[in-house]
């Protein structure tokens, strides 16, 4: 399976963007924060203590019109809160985003909370998204349309996580 981006939508939680890169699944931290309502006071210690990966991935997508049936499979879709923060030039939208692996998702949901909603969300990730991504017959249904390029270079720059009065910043991007 090649590097690609996927969008999973759950009626209760909303959309979750997933990137498959070099044999690993990465989940959009921005979406996870919105879904789990985790505050920066809780997220900062989770990121500090986790054994999982926090990475910055550059995503490029075409901005052509798509049929209404495919709008839920756009990476920079309308139901994602920061779709308007995408940089655009000549019919291409791009953005660097922070993604985390499944260990961080586990730590954010069942590792730091006794909230049953977060536990149910993790079960959706573990029991639905991960098996779908392993099955090439099923994952195409969630594959993003209009994707141009996904770039991840772990040696480009280190991840800088800072806790400030006005929010949590990862590589100068405000998370919450």
MDAnalysis code that builds the backbone (N, CA, C; Angstrom):
import MDAnalysis as mda
import numpy as np

u = mda.Universe.empty(528, n_residues=176, atom_resindex=np.repeat(np.arange(176), 3), trajectory=True)
u.add_TopologyAttr("name", ["N", "CA", "C"] * 176)
u.add_TopologyAttr("resid", np.arange(1, 177))
u.add_TopologyAttr("resname", ["UNK", "UNK", "UNK", "UNK", "UNK", "UNK", "UNK", "UNK", "UNK", "UNK", "UNK", "UNK", "UNK", "UNK", "UNK", "UNK", "UNK", "UNK", "UNK", "UNK", "UNK", "UNK", "UNK", "UNK", "UNK", "UNK", "UNK", "UNK", "UNK", "UNK", "UNK", "UNK", "UNK", "UNK", "UNK", "UNK", "UNK", "UNK", "UNK", "UNK", "UNK", "UNK", "UNK", "UNK", "UNK", "UNK", "UNK", "UNK", "UNK", "UNK", "UNK", "UNK", "UNK", "UNK", "UNK", "UNK", "UNK", "UNK", "UNK", "UNK", "UNK", "UNK", "UNK", "UNK", "UNK", "UNK", "UNK", "UNK", "UNK", "UNK", "UNK", "UNK", "UNK", "UNK", "UNK", "UNK", "UNK", "UNK", "UNK", "UNK", "UNK", "UNK", "UNK", "UNK", "UNK", "UNK", "UNK", "UNK", "UNK", "UNK", "UNK", "UNK", "UNK", "UNK", "UNK", "UNK", "UNK", "UNK", "UNK", "UNK", "UNK", "UNK", "UNK", "UNK", "UNK", "UNK", "UNK", "UNK", "UNK", "UNK", "UNK", "UNK", "UNK", "UNK", "UNK", "UNK", "UNK", "UNK", "UNK", "UNK", "UNK", "UNK", "UNK", "UNK", "UNK", "UNK", "UNK", "UNK", "UNK", "UNK", "UNK", "UNK", "UNK", "UNK", "UNK", "UNK", "UNK", "UNK", "UNK", "UNK", "UNK", "UNK", "UNK", "UNK", "UNK", "UNK", "UNK", "UNK", "UNK", "UNK", "UNK", "UNK", "UNK", "UNK", "UNK", "UNK", "UNK", "UNK", "UNK", "UNK", "UNK", "UNK", "UNK", "UNK", "UNK", "UNK", "UNK", "UNK", "UNK", "UNK", "UNK", "UNK", "UNK", "UNK", "UNK", "UNK"])
u.atoms.positions = np.array([
    [0.847, -1.173, 0.000],
    [0.000, 0.000, 0.000],
    [0.899, 1.246, 0.000],
    [0.656, 2.169, -0.893],
    [1.472, 3.378, -1.019],
    [1.075, 4.418, 0.027],
    [1.924, 5.436, 0.170],
    [1.626, 6.521, 1.088],
    [0.370, 7.221, 0.611],
    [-0.557, 7.426, 1.519],
    [-1.795, 8.085, 1.142],
    [-2.493, 8.606, 2.382],
    [-3.520, 9.409, 2.153],
    [-4.318, 9.986, 3.227],
    [-5.740, 9.439, 3.151],
    [-6.365, 9.348, 4.304],
    [-7.700, 8.783, 4.416],
    [-8.526, 9.651, 5.353],
    [-9.834, 9.655, 5.139],
    [-10.744, 10.368, 6.025],
    [-11.795, 9.379, 6.502],
    [-11.912, 9.264, 7.821],
    [-12.928, 8.422, 8.434],
    [-13.925, 9.344, 9.127],
    [-15.187, 9.055, 8.933],
    [-16.225, 9.874, 9.541],
    [-17.115, 9.001, 10.414],
    [-17.343, 9.458, 11.631],
    [-18.217, 8.768, 12.571],
    [-19.324, 9.754, 12.957],
    [-20.581, 9.309, 12.964],
    [-21.677, 10.243, 13.258],
    [-21.578, 10.893, 14.639],
    [-20.970, 10.214, 15.585],
    [-20.860, 10.752, 16.938],
    [-19.627, 11.638, 17.110],
    [-18.510, 11.277, 16.472],
    [-17.238, 11.973, 16.704],
    [-16.881, 12.965, 15.609],
    [-17.375, 12.771, 14.429],
    [-17.008, 13.626, 13.310],
    [-15.894, 12.999, 12.495],
    [-15.107, 13.840, 11.824],
    [-14.074, 13.355, 10.917],
    [-12.729, 13.179, 11.596],
    [-12.001, 12.173, 11.129],
    [-10.644, 11.906, 11.600],
    [-9.777, 11.640, 10.377],
    [-8.746, 12.484, 10.196],
    [-7.826, 12.317, 9.079],
    [-6.696, 11.386, 9.492],
    [-6.385, 10.448, 8.604],
    [-5.367, 9.437, 8.856],
    [-4.411, 9.425, 7.670],
    [-3.119, 9.328, 7.965],
    [-2.106, 9.224, 6.921],
    [-1.388, 7.898, 7.098],
    [-1.271, 7.174, 5.998],
    [-0.500, 5.931, 5.978],
    [0.823, 6.257, 5.301],
    [1.910, 6.162, 6.060],
    [3.213, 6.526, 5.515],
    [4.267, 5.540, 6.001],
    [4.966, 4.957, 5.061],
    [6.066, 4.042, 5.360],
    [5.651, 2.919, 6.316],
    [4.468, 2.360, 6.070],
    [3.996, 1.228, 6.857],
    [3.408, 1.584, 8.207],
    [3.250, 2.867, 8.507],
    [2.702, 3.291, 9.793],
    [1.472, 4.155, 9.602],
    [0.564, 4.085, 10.568],
    [-0.622, 4.929, 10.582],
    [-0.372, 6.127, 11.479],
    [-0.729, 7.308, 10.973],
    [-0.624, 8.527, 11.761],
    [-1.989, 9.206, 11.753],
    [-2.379, 9.721, 12.916],
    [-3.685, 10.339, 13.101],
    [-3.509, 11.832, 13.343],
    [-4.374, 12.643, 12.757],
    [-4.283, 14.096, 12.862],
    [-4.559, 14.534, 14.303],
    [-3.577, 15.184, 14.911],
    [-3.707, 15.613, 16.302],
    [-4.802, 16.656, 16.458],
    [-4.937, 17.524, 15.495],
    [-5.982, 18.554, 15.518],
    [-7.367, 17.916, 15.628],
    [-7.605, 16.865, 14.861],
    [-8.891, 16.165, 14.909],
    [-9.071, 15.447, 16.241],
    [-8.009, 14.833, 16.729],
    [-8.087, 14.115, 18.003],
    [-8.424, 15.053, 19.153],
    [-7.826, 16.239, 19.152],
    [-8.114, 17.224, 20.202],
    [-9.577, 17.647, 20.135],
    [-10.085, 17.868, 18.931],
    [-11.487, 18.261, 18.771],
    [-12.434, 17.137, 19.199],
    [-12.105, 15.915, 18.869],
    [-12.975, 14.778, 19.188],
    [-12.973, 14.472, 20.676],
    [-11.799, 14.457, 21.291],
    [-11.691, 14.045, 22.696],
    [-11.873, 15.199, 23.676],
    [-11.884, 16.435, 23.188],
    [-11.982, 17.630, 24.044],
    [-10.910, 17.641, 25.122],
    [-9.739, 17.143, 24.794],
    [-8.637, 17.114, 25.745],
    [-8.034, 18.519, 25.826],
    [-7.822, 18.983, 27.031],
    [-7.256, 20.312, 27.230],
    [-5.741, 20.291, 27.182],
    [-5.161, 21.472, 27.027],
    [-3.696, 21.549, 26.948],
    [-3.031, 21.127, 28.245],
    [-3.735, 21.285, 29.372],
    [-3.169, 20.870, 30.663],
    [-3.003, 19.356, 30.721],
    [-3.858, 18.624, 30.021],
    [-3.784, 17.167, 29.991],
    [-2.932, 16.683, 28.833],
    [-3.040, 17.348, 27.687],
    [-2.330, 16.902, 26.491],
    [-0.815, 17.037, 26.629],
    [-0.356, 18.110, 27.241],
    [1.088, 18.326, 27.377],
    [1.775, 17.182, 28.125],
    [1.284, 16.760, 29.305],
    [1.923, 15.608, 29.980],
    [1.808, 14.303, 29.191],
    [0.700, 14.141, 28.450],
    [0.547, 12.929, 27.638],
    [1.645, 12.884, 26.577],
    [1.857, 13.997, 25.882],
    [2.894, 14.049, 24.852],
    [4.289, 13.894, 25.436],
    [4.479, 14.376, 26.658],
    [5.792, 14.259, 27.303],
    [6.069, 12.824, 27.744],
    [5.036, 12.108, 28.177],
    [5.220, 10.766, 28.740],
    [5.090, 9.631, 27.735],
    [4.489, 9.882, 26.593],
    [4.193, 8.795, 25.656],
    [5.453, 8.232, 25.006],
    [5.367, 6.975, 24.640],
    [6.424, 6.320, 23.865],
    [6.118, 6.414, 22.370],
    [4.982, 6.987, 22.034],
    [4.565, 7.103, 20.645],
    [5.262, 8.242, 19.922],
    [4.951, 8.343, 18.621],
    [5.573, 9.347, 17.762],
    [4.659, 10.553, 17.571],
    [5.268, 11.733, 17.573],
    [4.621, 12.979, 17.195],
    [5.409, 13.487, 15.996],
    [4.743, 13.662, 14.857],
    [5.451, 14.022, 13.625],
    [4.747, 15.178, 12.920],
    [5.510, 15.901, 12.117],
    [4.953, 16.948, 11.273],
    [4.953, 16.423, 9.841],
    [3.780, 16.440, 9.219],
    [3.629, 15.930, 7.856],
    [3.075, 17.050, 6.982],
    [3.675, 17.211, 5.824],
    [3.261, 18.207, 4.846],
    [2.283, 17.538, 3.886],
    [1.115, 18.144, 3.713],
    [0.068, 17.577, 2.871],
    [-0.293, 18.578, 1.778],
    [-0.409, 18.074, 0.562],
    [-0.783, 18.886, -0.595],
    [-1.976, 18.236, -1.272],
    [-2.998, 19.043, -1.575],
    [-4.189, 18.515, -2.244],
    [-4.653, 19.495, -3.310],
    [-5.269, 18.950, -4.347],
    [-5.838, 19.790, -5.404],
    [-7.163, 20.355, -4.914],
    [-7.512, 21.532, -5.398],
    [-8.729, 22.192, -4.919],
    [-9.825, 22.257, -5.972],
    [-9.787, 21.360, -6.911],
    [-10.833, 21.319, -7.937],
    [-12.153, 20.894, -7.306],
    [-13.225, 21.231, -7.964],
    [-14.546, 20.810, -7.503],
    [-14.693, 19.302, -7.677],
    [-15.345, 18.687, -6.706],
    [-15.620, 17.251, -6.783],
    [-17.128, 17.050, -6.640],
    [-17.638, 15.941, -7.149],
    [-19.067, 15.655, -6.979],
    [-19.441, 15.596, -5.495],
    [-20.663, 15.936, -5.192],
    [-21.136, 16.006, -3.812],
    [-20.924, 14.686, -3.049],
    [-20.991, 13.566, -3.747],
    [-20.808, 12.264, -3.099],
    [-19.399, 12.066, -2.554],
    [-18.439, 12.862, -3.014],
    [-17.052, 12.684, -2.600],
    [-16.548, 13.777, -1.667],
    [-17.381, 14.740, -1.302],
    [-16.909, 15.838, -0.455],
    [-16.474, 15.360, 0.926],
    [-17.036, 14.273, 1.418],
    [-16.632, 13.747, 2.724],
    [-15.257, 13.073, 2.673],
    [-14.707, 12.911, 1.474],
    [-13.386, 12.292, 1.334],
    [-12.304, 13.309, 0.959],
    [-12.577, 14.589, 1.152],
    [-11.578, 15.624, 0.923],
    [-10.757, 15.822, 2.190],
    [-9.452, 15.905, 2.050],
    [-8.585, 16.043, 3.217],
    [-8.786, 17.392, 3.906],
    [-9.011, 18.425, 3.139],
    [-9.276, 19.740, 3.696],
    [-10.768, 20.041, 3.544],
    [-11.587, 19.138, 4.031],
    [-13.027, 19.249, 3.883],
    [-13.640, 20.286, 4.801],
    [-14.891, 20.625, 4.518],
    [-15.583, 21.655, 5.268],
    [-15.856, 21.275, 6.708],
    [-15.976, 19.977, 7.019],
    [-16.295, 19.627, 8.398],
    [-15.057, 19.576, 9.297],
    [-13.886, 19.932, 8.766],
    [-12.696, 20.103, 9.594],
    [-12.572, 21.578, 9.911],
    [-12.405, 21.891, 11.165],
    [-12.440, 23.270, 11.637],
    [-11.461, 24.217, 10.984],
    [-10.266, 23.787, 10.631],
    [-9.254, 24.696, 10.114],
    [-9.090, 24.612, 8.606],
    [-10.142, 24.215, 7.905],
    [-10.044, 24.109, 6.450],
    [-9.726, 25.463, 5.820],
    [-10.119, 26.560, 6.494],
    [-9.865, 27.881, 5.939],
    [-8.421, 28.337, 6.125],
    [-7.636, 27.642, 6.939],
    [-6.249, 28.019, 7.180],
    [-5.288, 27.395, 6.173],
    [-5.818, 26.777, 5.159],
    [-5.011, 26.132, 4.137],
    [-4.441, 27.201, 3.208],
    [-3.179, 27.066, 2.860],
    [-2.551, 27.974, 1.900],
    [-2.877, 27.472, 0.500],
    [-3.221, 28.391, -0.388],
    [-3.600, 27.979, -1.740],
    [-2.811, 28.760, -2.780],
    [-2.490, 28.065, -3.839],
    [-1.817, 28.690, -4.976],
    [-2.076, 27.805, -6.192],
    [-2.581, 28.399, -7.224],
    [-2.827, 27.731, -8.507],
    [-3.491, 26.366, -8.355],
    [-4.659, 26.353, -7.747],
    [-5.493, 25.147, -7.626],
    [-4.889, 24.054, -6.751],
    [-3.926, 24.418, -5.892],
    [-3.343, 23.444, -4.960],
    [-3.371, 24.051, -3.560],
    [-3.841, 23.262, -2.592],
    [-3.851, 23.685, -1.193],
    [-2.807, 22.858, -0.452],
    [-2.092, 23.481, 0.471],
    [-1.094, 22.738, 1.226],
    [-1.031, 23.238, 2.653],
    [-0.523, 22.375, 3.499],
    [-0.423, 22.692, 4.913],
    [0.460, 21.677, 5.618],
    [1.273, 22.139, 6.547],
    [1.998, 21.246, 7.448],
    [1.108, 21.000, 8.647],
    [0.994, 19.742, 9.049],
    [0.105, 19.370, 10.144],
    [0.827, 18.427, 11.091],
    [0.355, 18.376, 12.316],
    [0.930, 17.486, 13.323],
    [0.088, 16.215, 13.377],
    [0.774, 15.083, 13.297],
    [0.139, 13.769, 13.378],
    [0.799, 12.957, 14.485],
    [0.056, 11.987, 15.005],
    [0.571, 11.106, 16.059],
    [0.262, 9.665, 15.683],
    [1.033, 8.744, 16.248],
    [0.769, 7.334, 15.965],
    [-0.274, 6.780, 16.939],
    [-0.605, 5.506, 16.786],
    [-1.688, 4.911, 17.571],
    [-1.353, 4.820, 19.063],
    [-0.089, 4.776, 19.423],
    [0.274, 4.755, 20.839],
    [-0.129, 6.065, 21.518],
    [0.081, 7.183, 20.845],
    [-0.321, 8.473, 21.399],
    [-1.848, 8.561, 21.487],
    [-2.539, 8.029, 20.473],
    [-4.008, 8.013, 20.515],
    [-4.469, 7.225, 21.734],
    [-3.849, 6.107, 21.983],
    [-4.190, 5.284, 23.162],
    [-3.941, 6.064, 24.441],
    [-2.791, 6.716, 24.534],
    [-2.457, 7.479, 25.729],
    [-3.397, 8.671, 25.928],
    [-3.842, 9.281, 24.840],
    [-4.755, 10.428, 24.921],
    [-6.163, 10.020, 25.341],
    [-6.540, 8.811, 25.031],
    [-7.928, 8.410, 25.253],
    [-8.094, 7.552, 26.502],
    [-7.473, 6.409, 26.562],
    [-7.677, 5.547, 27.727],
    [-6.530, 5.633, 28.727],
    [-5.414, 6.195, 28.312],
    [-4.271, 6.280, 29.208],
    [-4.356, 7.407, 30.214],
    [-5.069, 8.489, 29.886],
    [-5.097, 9.645, 30.776],
    [-6.492, 9.982, 31.282],
    [-7.474, 9.146, 31.001],
    [-8.842, 9.489, 31.369],
    [-9.656, 8.237, 31.672],
    [-10.619, 8.414, 32.531],
    [-11.571, 7.346, 32.798],
    [-12.903, 7.633, 32.096],
    [-12.910, 8.631, 31.228],
    [-14.099, 9.041, 30.498],
    [-14.532, 7.943, 29.522],
    [-15.765, 7.430, 29.663],
    [-16.222, 6.361, 28.763],
    [-16.311, 6.796, 27.302],
    [-16.575, 8.088, 27.040],
    [-16.623, 8.572, 25.662],
    [-15.266, 8.406, 24.974],
    [-14.206, 8.750, 25.672],
    [-12.860, 8.601, 25.101],
    [-12.527, 7.132, 24.880],
    [-12.949, 6.282, 25.807],
    [-12.693, 4.842, 25.650],
    [-13.428, 4.293, 24.430],
    [-14.666, 4.735, 24.226],
    [-15.419, 4.287, 23.053],
    [-14.782, 4.797, 21.764],
    [-14.271, 6.019, 21.797],
    [-13.581, 6.546, 20.625],
    [-12.358, 5.694, 20.300],
    [-11.582, 5.331, 21.322],
    [-10.397, 4.494, 21.077],
    [-10.799, 3.138, 20.505],
    [-11.915, 2.597, 20.960],
    [-12.388, 1.318, 20.400],
    [-12.723, 1.466, 18.917],
    [-13.271, 2.618, 18.529],
    [-13.548, 2.868, 17.108],
    [-12.249, 2.869, 16.313],
    [-11.226, 3.526, 16.855],
    [-9.927, 3.555, 16.185],
    [-9.329, 2.156, 16.122],
    [-9.326, 1.455, 17.227],
    [-8.677, 0.142, 17.326],
    [-9.457, -0.956, 16.579],
    [-10.769, -0.952, 16.735],
    [-11.572, -2.048, 16.190],
    [-12.157, -1.782, 14.803],
    [-12.117, -0.542, 14.338],
    [-12.642, -0.262, 12.999],
    [-11.566, 0.297, 12.067],
    [-10.966, 1.424, 12.441],
    [-10.029, 2.091, 11.529],
    [-8.799, 1.231, 11.251],
    [-8.176, 0.696, 12.287],
    [-6.962, -0.106, 12.063],
    [-7.227, -1.342, 11.208],
    [-8.287, -2.120, 11.464],
    [-8.556, -3.268, 10.589],
    [-8.884, -2.862, 9.145],
    [-9.615, -1.757, 8.976],
    [-9.925, -1.292, 7.623],
    [-8.630, -0.947, 6.891],
    [-7.701, -0.300, 7.563],
    [-6.448, 0.099, 6.938],
    [-5.571, -1.101, 6.582],
    [-5.726, -2.199, 7.268],
    [-4.963, -3.411, 6.948],
    [-5.554, -4.168, 5.769],
    [-6.823, -3.913, 5.467],
    [-7.523, -4.617, 4.399],
    [-7.564, -3.751, 3.140],
    [-6.771, -4.115, 2.147],
    [-6.710, -3.325, 0.915],
    [-8.031, -3.323, 0.153],
    [-8.871, -4.304, 0.396],
    [-10.177, -4.356, -0.255],
    [-11.122, -3.293, 0.307],
    [-10.898, -2.863, 1.551],
    [-11.802, -1.913, 2.207],
    [-11.271, -0.495, 2.281],
    [-9.967, -0.322, 2.385],
    [-9.424, 1.014, 2.674],
    [-9.646, 2.019, 1.549],
    [-9.819, 1.571, 0.336],
    [-10.032, 2.501, -0.778],
    [-11.292, 3.341, -0.587],
    [-12.261, 2.827, 0.177],
    [-13.507, 3.563, 0.406],
    [-13.298, 4.845, 1.207],
    [-12.190, 4.905, 1.944],
    [-11.907, 6.047, 2.809],
    [-10.746, 6.886, 2.292],
    [-10.196, 6.496, 1.167],
    [-9.057, 7.199, 0.593],
    [-9.462, 8.604, 0.153],
    [-8.627, 9.576, 0.458],
    [-8.908, 10.964, 0.093],
    [-8.845, 11.133, -1.414],
    [-9.777, 11.908, -1.906],
    [-9.744, 12.268, -3.320],
    [-8.977, 13.574, -3.449],
    [-8.417, 13.806, -4.610],
    [-7.704, 15.032, -4.939],
    [-6.369, 15.189, -4.192],
    [-5.816, 14.115, -3.653],
    [-4.518, 14.199, -2.963],
    [-3.412, 14.355, -3.996],
    [-2.478, 15.206, -3.707],
    [-1.354, 15.435, -4.603],
    [-0.081, 14.821, -4.033],
    [0.235, 15.172, -2.773],
    [1.505, 14.713, -2.213],
    [1.456, 14.726, -0.690],
    [2.174, 13.768, -0.084],
    [2.353, 13.699, 1.359],
    [3.851, 13.574, 1.608],
    [4.386, 14.451, 2.423],
    [5.830, 14.429, 2.709],
    [6.072, 14.379, 4.204],
    [6.940, 13.483, 4.593],
    [7.325, 13.361, 5.997],
    [8.815, 13.089, 6.031],
    [9.555, 14.010, 6.606],
    [11.002, 13.856, 6.739],
    [11.359, 14.019, 8.213],
    [11.520, 12.906, 8.931],
    [11.790, 13.004, 10.370],
    [13.136, 13.658, 10.696],
    [14.023, 13.741, 9.732],
    [15.330, 14.321, 9.985],
    [15.408, 15.801, 9.608],
    [14.308, 16.349, 9.092],
    [14.312, 17.741, 8.656],
    [14.463, 18.698, 9.833],
    [13.642, 18.494, 10.858],
    [13.758, 19.302, 12.068],
    [13.142, 18.536, 13.231],
    [13.647, 18.773, 14.440],
    [13.091, 18.061, 15.598],
    [11.725, 18.628, 15.984],
    [10.950, 17.822, 16.670],
    [9.646, 18.265, 17.145],
    [9.857, 19.122, 18.392],
    [9.303, 20.317, 18.359],
    [9.424, 21.277, 19.454],
    [8.046, 21.448, 20.082],
    [7.852, 20.934, 21.293],
    [6.570, 21.010, 21.985],
    [6.713, 21.998, 23.137],
    [5.859, 23.023, 23.132],
    [5.934, 24.065, 24.164],
    [4.549, 24.320, 24.751],
    [4.531, 24.471, 26.053],
    [3.306, 24.797, 26.773],
    [3.363, 26.279, 27.115],
    [2.411, 27.045, 26.610],
    [2.374, 28.487, 26.854],
    [1.043, 28.859, 27.489],
    [0.951, 30.096, 27.942],
    [-0.263, 30.579, 28.575],
    [-1.452, 30.524, 27.628],
    [-1.214, 30.821, 26.358],
    [-2.317, 30.881, 25.396],
    [-2.544, 29.595, 24.618],
    [-1.801, 28.526, 24.906],
    [-2.045, 27.268, 24.217],
    [-0.830, 26.364, 24.185],
    [-1.012, 25.240, 23.557],
    [0.058, 24.269, 23.367],
    [0.554, 24.415, 21.934],
    [1.854, 24.537, 21.761],
    [2.453, 24.731, 20.439],
    [3.371, 23.565, 20.112],
    [3.223, 23.046, 18.892],
    [4.130, 22.028, 18.377],
    [4.687, 22.577, 17.075],
    [6.005, 22.765, 17.030],
    [6.678, 23.380, 15.883],
    [5.990, 24.681, 15.463],
    [5.716, 25.508, 16.425],
    [5.102, 26.833, 16.247],
    [3.667, 26.788, 15.726],
    [3.023, 25.625, 15.738],
    [1.612, 25.520, 15.373],
    [0.794, 25.380, 16.659],
    [-0.187, 26.252, 16.824],
    [-1.022, 26.197, 18.022],
    [-1.988, 25.012, 17.906],
    [-1.982, 24.149, 18.914],
    [-2.821, 22.949, 18.894],
    [-4.158, 23.202, 19.574],
    [-4.138, 23.764, 20.768],
    [-5.417, 24.075, 21.458],
    [-5.230, 25.192, 22.440],
])
